[in-house]
Amino acid sequence: MIETERCESYAPEATNQATVVLGRERERNIRAHTHTHTHTHSHTHTHTHTHTHTHTHTHTKAHSPLKGDDNQLDRSFSDSSLFNHWGQDLGPESRRVALKMFQYYGYNGYLSDRLSMDRPIPDYRPEGCKNMSYPSNLPQVSIVFIFVNEALSVILRSIHSAMNRTPRHLLKEIILVDDNSNNDELKEKLQDFVKETNSKQPGFIKMVRHSKQEGLIRSRVSGWRAASAPVVALFDAHVEFNTGWAEPILQRIKEDRTRIISPSFDNIKYDTFEIEEYPLSAQGFDWELWCRYLNPPKSWWNLNNSSAPIRSPALIGCFVVDREYFAEIGLLDEGMEIYGGENVELGVRVWQCGGSVEVLPCARIAHIERAHKPYTEDLTAHVRRNALRVAEVWMDEFKSHVYMAWNIPQEDSGIDIGDIAERKALRKKLQCKTFRWYLVNIYPEMRMYTDTIAYGVLRNSLKTDLCLDQGPDTDNIPILYLCHGMTPQNVYYTSTQQLFVGILSPTIDDDDNKCLVDVNGRPRLIECSYAVAKRMKLHWRFTQGGSIQNTKSKRCLELLENNDNEFGYQLTLQKCTGQNWTITNMFPGSTL
């Protein structure tokens, strides 16, 4: 249905000359849905509408996008995606400069520097938004932009669009939070712009500069602390505001200060800087707590009013909040590291503690999605740690689902999530509801897996370096592959004796889980709901360290020697010969 997102990706200090973090959605496809094997074994999902939204920051050792090692350019000069739809008329030197900037920023900084700071953008608001009137006494807003080593022209265009498209009486100030950039032009040139603007409007732009890199989460809190307007808007510094974005948000917050509002996002294409319209969406997450777009709930569709607010289970990234209410509910969890999970945590916390989250179709903001192969450290460890922190504080018995999705043992996980006593005390103080209430009332699309008793990778004692693997999506045939523990090798065994293989389906709008089925004596992966409806042979008797036997056919899942196979063995269903299987994790109290 909807693509999973890597929201607010953030690159910490790294040693590479061209350190870039790409849109996290692309990384997820690589890590979780794709194997590049000698037999071209790929995992992809097709959804009804696929649009990506990534908030990315880059941090590099180079002090300028035009400094550094040219060797990296040579490898990708001719086939860079930058030149697929742009730049055919550039000469060799201009192409070299453009590519260098592209590698540094993850978007077309060369083109950005040549676009107007005040360019018009298409008005993609639903028609019903364009004739709405708003009271004159709306609260003022402070807009916070957070960045590290962003292109100066992109930051300035964000500021210009905010100033041009926010009524002057509503925009109290703009706050720039520089999370310790080392890009030279973000020092003197940006400071000159701030001075020039403040000479005409004293105190209008505030600069907050960190002396060391704090990460996205703490940078947002820094911006909030510097703000003085009744409402604070926390944004990336690579956005462009559309006409009339502020009034609908400020009206909703004026009516109810416990609402946290997200605009609707459009895409600024990383290569051409064209604005691409995105479908209206709610914002949610999967069980790994990666952010994702969702179809709006049925209640919204039933209104038949495309300008109506969309109830949203969580937040993707940028949001607007009553300044004092944000403090009352606990800001962001500053015990989290770098980035990842904080928007999910905020959305869950607000709903469980009496507030609400909305996406407004009438408030549209375009956002650059970066595109790059990352040259930085893998940030998954930070996201995983943060996700477990959210699970332990807010998710009650459903915390098991997060451990399960990450394939981590629930006891003795080996991951230090830090001290959560303060966050648990906050939950108690605010008298928040249970996570079950949240799932039933706010996020009913989320699939529950309370009948899972064991999970992880599945190994046969005959060949312990090979694991059961979902294989290519195209043919639904499970395979044996070298154990790597990523999503295609995740296996879940339920109390109803079903074996799911591969990605854990997050919502009812996504493709169903794949169940292991005996189809005419061959192992196959079939959507579980279909297999149940057709009364297929999908139930397996499995004991830890014992056999996996189909309850109907009585055949066992076993390994068969096959020298034509890449690894010397193939999966088969046959009369049981006593082969043994083990799965990595069992839930406390469960037995196999």
VENPEVEN-V252298 format. One record per backbone hydrogen bond with DSSP energy under -1.0 kcal/mol. CO is the residue of the C=O (numbers start at 0). NH is the residue of the N-H. E is the energy in kcal/mol with one decimal. If there is no record, write none. Layout:
co->[CO | CO]
nh->[NH | NH]
e->[E | E]
This chain:
co->[0 | 2 | 8 | 19 | 22 | 22 | 23 | 24 | 25 | 26 | 27 | 36 | 40 | 41 | 54 | 62 | 63 | 69 | 72 | 72 | 79 | 80 | 86 | 90 | 91 | 92 | 93 | 94 | 95 | 96 | 97 | 98 | 99 | 100 | 101 | 105 | 106 | 107 | 108 | 110 | 111 | 121 | 125 | 126 | 128 | 139 | 140 | 141 | 142 | 143 | 144 | 145 | 146 | 150 | 151 | 152 | 153 | 154 | 155 | 156 | 157 | 158 | 159 | 160 | 166 | 166 | 169 | 172 | 173 | 174 | 175 | 176 | 177 | 177 | 182 | 183 | 184 | 186 | 187 | 188 | 189 | 190 | 191 | 192 | 193 | 194 | 196 | 200 | 203 | 205 | 207 | 214 | 215 | 216 | 217 | 218 | 219 | 220 | 221 | 229 | 230 | 231 | 232 | 233 | 234 | 237 | 239 | 241 | 245 | 246 | 247 | 248 | 249 | 250 | 251 | 255 | 257 | 259 | 260 | 261 | 263 | 265 | 266 | 267 | 268 | 269 | 273 | 275 | 281 | 282 | 283 | 285 | 289 | 290 | 291 | 293 | 296 | 296 | 297 | 300 | 304 | 309 | 318 | 319 | 320 | 321 | 322 | 323 | 324 | 325 | 326 | 331 | 332 | 336 | 337 | 340 | 341 | 342 | 343 | 344 | 345 | 346 | 347 | 348 | 349 | 350 | 351 | 355 | 356 | 357 | 358 | 359 | 362 | 363 | 364 | 365 | 366 | 378 | 379 | 380 | 381 | 382 | 383 | 384 | 385 | 386 | 387 | 388 | 389 | 390 | 394 | 395 | 396 | 397 | 398 | 399 | 400 | 401 | 402 | 419 | 420 | 421 | 422 | 423 | 424 | 425 | 426 | 433 | 434 | 435 | 436 | 437 | 437 | 442 | 444 | 448 | 450 | 452 | 453 | 454 | 455 | 456 | 457 | 458 | 459 | 462 | 464 | 466 | 468 | 475 | 478 | 480 | 485 | 486 | 487 | 489 | 490 | 491 | 492 | 492 | 493 | 496 | 497 | 498 | 499 | 505 | 506 | 512 | 513 | 514 | 516 | 518 | 521 | 523 | 525 | 526 | 527 | 528 | 529 | 530 | 531 | 535 | 536 | 538 | 540 | 542 | 545 | 546 | 547 | 548 | 549 | 554 | 555 | 557 | 559 | 561 | 564 | 567 | 569 | 571 | 573 | 579 | 580 | 581 | 584 | 586]
nh->[48 | 292 | 56 | 374 | 25 | 26 | 27 | 28 | 29 | 30 | 31 | 39 | 34 | 472 | 8 | 183 | 66 | 73 | 75 | 76 | 82 | 83 | 89 | 94 | 95 | 96 | 97 | 98 | 99 | 100 | 101 | 102 | 103 | 104 | 105 | 370 | 108 | 111 | 112 | 113 | 114 | 123 | 128 | 129 | 131 | 230 | 171 | 232 | 174 | 234 | 176 | 236 | 178 | 154 | 155 | 156 | 157 | 158 | 159 | 160 | 161 | 162 | 163 | 164 | 169 | 170 | 140 | 142 | 205 | 144 | 207 | 146 | 179 | 209 | 185 | 186 | 189 | 190 | 191 | 192 | 193 | 194 | 195 | 196 | 197 | 198 | 200 | 203 | 173 | 175 | 177 | 218 | 219 | 220 | 221 | 222 | 223 | 224 | 225 | 322 | 141 | 320 | 143 | 318 | 145 | 367 | 365 | 244 | 249 | 250 | 251 | 252 | 253 | 254 | 255 | 258 | 355 | 357 | 319 | 359 | 364 | 366 | 275 | 368 | 272 | 107 | 268 | 266 | 293 | 313 | 291 | 288 | 285 | 4 | 283 | 281 | 299 | 300 | 301 | 303 | 307 | 358 | 233 | 260 | 231 | 325 | 326 | 327 | 328 | 330 | 329 | 333 | 335 | 338 | 216 | 344 | 345 | 346 | 347 | 348 | 349 | 350 | 351 | 352 | 354 | 353 | 432 | 259 | 311 | 261 | 309 | 362 | 263 | 241 | 265 | 239 | 267 | 382 | 383 | 384 | 385 | 386 | 387 | 388 | 389 | 390 | 391 | 392 | 393 | 394 | 397 | 398 | 399 | 400 | 402 | 403 | 404 | 405 | 407 | 423 | 424 | 425 | 426 | 427 | 428 | 429 | 431 | 437 | 438 | 439 | 440 | 441 | 442 | 445 | 507 | 451 | 494 | 586 | 492 | 584 | 490 | 583 | 467 | 581 | 462 | 465 | 482 | 480 | 478 | 524 | 468 | 466 | 488 | 489 | 469 | 501 | 455 | 499 | 452 | 453 | 496 | 539 | 493 | 515 | 491 | 446 | 509 | 527 | 500 | 525 | 523 | 521 | 518 | 516 | 514 | 530 | 531 | 532 | 533 | 535 | 534 | 537 | 517 | 550 | 548 | 545 | 580 | 542 | 556 | 540 | 553 | 549 | 573 | 571 | 569 | 564 | 567 | 561 | 559 | 557 | 555 | 460 | 544 | 458 | 454 | 589]
e->[-1.6 | -1.2 | -1.2 | -1.7 | -1.1 | -1.1 | -2.4 | -1.9 | -1.7 | -3.3 | -3.3 | -1.9 | -1.0 | -1.3 | -1.2 | -2.3 | -1.5 | -1.2 | -1.2 | -1.2 | -1.5 | -1.4 | -1.6 | -2.6 | -2.1 | -2.3 | -2.8 | -2.7 | -2.2 | -2.3 | -2.3 | -2.6 | -1.7 | -2.8 | -2.6 | -2.0 | -2.0 | -2.4 | -2.2 | -1.7 | -1.4 | -1.0 | -2.0 | -1.4 | -1.2 | -1.4 | -1.9 | -3.1 | -3.1 | -3.1 | -3.2 | -1.1 | -2.7 | -2.1 | -2.9 | -2.1 | -1.9 | -2.3 | -3.1 | -2.5 | -1.8 | -2.5 | -2.9 | -1.9 | -2.0 | -1.3 | -3.1 | -2.2 | -2.6 | -3.0 | -3.3 | -2.4 | -2.2 | -2.8 | -1.7 | -1.9 | -1.0 | -2.0 | -2.4 | -1.8 | -2.3 | -2.6 | -2.5 | -2.5 | -2.7 | -1.5 | -2.2 | -2.2 | -2.7 | -3.1 | -3.0 | -1.8 | -2.1 | -1.5 | -2.3 | -2.2 | -2.4 | -2.5 | -1.5 | -2.8 | -2.6 | -2.7 | -3.5 | -1.5 | -1.8 | -2.3 | -2.9 | -1.3 | -2.8 | -2.4 | -1.9 | -2.1 | -2.3 | -2.2 | -1.5 | -1.6 | -2.0 | -2.2 | -2.8 | -2.2 | -2.5 | -2.1 | -3.5 | -1.2 | -1.8 | -2.5 | -2.8 | -2.7 | -2.5 | -2.6 | -1.8 | -1.8 | -1.6 | -4.5 | -3.3 | -2.2 | -1.1 | -1.6 | -2.6 | -1.4 | -1.9 | -2.4 | -2.9 | -2.5 | -3.0 | -2.3 | -1.1 | -2.2 | -2.1 | -3.0 | -1.4 | -1.1 | -1.8 | -1.6 | -1.2 | -2.8 | -2.1 | -2.3 | -2.7 | -2.6 | -2.7 | -2.1 | -2.8 | -1.9 | -3.0 | -1.3 | -3.6 | -2.6 | -2.3 | -3.0 | -3.0 | -1.3 | -3.3 | -1.9 | -2.1 | -2.4 | -2.6 | -1.8 | -3.0 | -2.2 | -2.6 | -2.6 | -2.2 | -1.7 | -2.3 | -2.5 | -2.4 | -1.5 | -2.9 | -1.6 | -2.2 | -1.7 | -1.1 | -1.4 | -1.8 | -2.5 | -2.6 | -2.0 | -2.7 | -2.3 | -2.3 | -1.9 | -2.0 | -2.0 | -2.8 | -2.4 | -1.7 | -1.5 | -2.5 | -2.5 | -2.7 | -2.6 | -2.0 | -1.7 | -2.4 | -1.6 | -2.7 | -1.8 | -2.8 | -2.9 | -2.4 | -1.1 | -2.0 | -2.2 | -1.6 | -1.6 | -2.3 | -2.1 | -2.8 | -2.7 | -2.4 | -3.0 | -2.6 | -2.2 | -2.3 | -3.0 | -1.7 | -2.7 | -2.8 | -1.6 | -1.9 | -2.9 | -2.2 | -2.4 | -2.1 | -3.1 | -1.4 | -2.6 | -2.2 | -2.3 | -2.3 | -1.2 | -2.8 | -2.9 | -3.4 | -2.5 | -2.6 | -2.3 | -2.3 | -2.9 | -1.4 | -1.7 | -2.4 | -2.4 | -2.4 | -2.7 | -2.9 | -1.2 | -2.7 | -3.7 | -1.6 | -3.0 | -2.0 | -2.3 | -2.3 | -1.5 | -1.2 | -2.5 | -2.6 | -2.8 | -3.3 | -2.5 | -2.3 | -2.5 | -2.7 | -2.7]
